[in-house]
Amino acid sequence: MKKADKIIFEDTKSIIYKINNNKFKNKKILITGANGLFGQYFVSLFLNLNKQFNYNIKIYTINKSGPNKFLRNNLPINSNL
């Protein structure tokens, strides 16, 4: 994991305790532009919610240039949608 990816992942680990996150339980989330800075933060946030609280959030991403390394390493890739 790149240093920037680690920083984002650690950042979002602390953010999940500062927001009302119960509304995301068992939801499907579509993130467009997930390769970008904000998109990567949101993906990381939802991954951390799944990891810390077992929220069963389904994360779907749409990217202009395909998934970057962070997404390939952290999300199951399905290009058949």
Helices and strands as residue ranges (DSSP letters): H 3-15, G 22-24, E 28-32, H 37-53, E 58-62, H 69-74
